[in-house]
Amino acid sequence: MRTAQLPRHRTSTECGPPVLTRFLVVLTDVRAQDGGRDERASPERRRQVVGASSREAAERIAGAFMALGMVRAGRQRVKLIAIGRRRVRG
C-alpha cells in the first residue's frame, strides 16, 4: 500500500529555519460501498490514532498496523497523514 506524496523537509541550503512535519497514523474501519467515499462528509470510524514526529517513525507504525489480520483481510484501513508543520528553533 503506497501513501500519497507528502511534503519533504527543507534542506539546509534553503532560507530560514528548518521545518518539521508531524504525522498521524490512523487505523479505520472500512465501511460498506455506499456509492462514494467523501471523508469530509462522513469519515470512516477511527479505531486507533497514533502521532509521530518523523516520517520514518510514522511509516514504521503504519507497517505494524498493516500486519494486523483485520487490515490484511480488508476490513480495516491504515492512513498516514501529514499535519501541523512547525519550525525548528535554533
C-alpha positions as CSV (number, residue, x, y, z in Angstrom):
1,M,0.0,0.0,0.0
2,R,1.5,3.3,-1.0
3,T,0.7,6.6,0.7
4,A,0.2,9.9,-1.1
5,Q,3.3,12.0,-1.7
6,L,4.0,14.0,1.5
7,P,5.9,17.3,1.8
8,R,9.6,17.0,2.3
9,H,11.7,18.7,5.0
10,R,13.6,21.8,3.9
11,T,17.2,21.2,3.1
12,S,20.0,23.2,4.7
13,T,20.5,25.2,1.5
14,E,17.1,26.8,1.7
15,C,16.5,30.1,3.6
16,G,15.0,30.2,7.1
17,P,15.0,27.7,9.9
18,P,14.2,24.0,9.1
19,V,10.6,23.0,9.1
20,L,9.4,19.7,10.6
21,T,6.2,18.0,9.7
22,R,4.3,15.9,12.3
23,F,2.4,12.8,11.2
24,L,-0.7,10.9,12.3
25,V,-1.2,7.2,11.6
26,V,-4.9,6.3,11.6
27,L,-6.5,2.9,11.7
28,T,-10.1,3.0,10.5
29,D,-12.9,0.6,9.7
30,V,-13.7,0.1,6.1
31,R,-17.4,0.9,5.5
32,A,-19.7,-0.8,3.0
33,Q,-19.7,0.5,-0.5
34,D,-22.2,3.4,-0.4
35,G,-21.6,4.9,-3.9
36,G,-18.8,7.2,-2.9
37,R,-16.1,8.0,-0.4
38,D,-16.3,11.5,0.9
39,E,-14.1,11.6,4.0
40,R,-15.2,15.2,4.9
41,A,-18.9,14.5,4.8
42,S,-18.8,11.1,6.5
43,P,-15.4,9.9,7.6
44,E,-14.7,6.2,8.4
45,R,-14.8,5.2,12.1
46,R,-11.4,5.5,13.7
47,R,-10.1,2.6,15.7
48,Q,-6.7,3.9,16.6
49,V,-4.8,7.2,16.1
50,V,-1.1,7.5,16.8
51,G,1.1,10.6,16.4
52,A,4.7,10.5,15.2
53,S,7.3,13.3,14.9
54,S,9.1,11.9,11.9
55,R,8.0,10.2,8.6
56,E,10.2,7.2,9.4
57,A,8.5,6.6,12.7
58,A,5.1,7.0,11.1
59,E,5.9,4.5,8.4
60,R,7.1,2.0,11.0
61,I,3.9,2.4,13.0
62,A,1.8,2.1,9.8
63,G,3.8,-1.1,8.8
64,A,2.9,-2.6,12.2
65,F,-0.8,-1.7,11.7
66,M,-0.7,-3.3,8.2
67,A,0.4,-6.6,9.7
68,L,-2.9,-6.8,11.6
69,G,-5.3,-9.5,10.5
70,M,-8.3,-7.1,10.1
71,V,-6.2,-4.9,7.8
72,R,-4.9,-7.8,5.8
73,A,-8.5,-9.1,5.4
74,G,-9.6,-5.7,4.0
75,R,-11.9,-4.8,6.9
76,Q,-9.7,-2.0,8.3
77,R,-7.5,0.6,6.5
78,V,-4.3,2.4,7.5
79,K,-3.9,6.1,6.7
80,L,-0.7,8.1,7.1
81,I,-1.5,11.9,7.3
82,A,1.0,14.8,7.4
83,I,-0.2,17.5,9.8
84,G,1.0,20.7,11.5
85,R,4.2,21.8,10.1
86,R,6.3,23.6,12.7
87,R,9.6,25.5,12.5
88,V,12.6,24.2,14.5
89,R,14.1,26.9,16.8
90,G,17.8,27.2,16.6
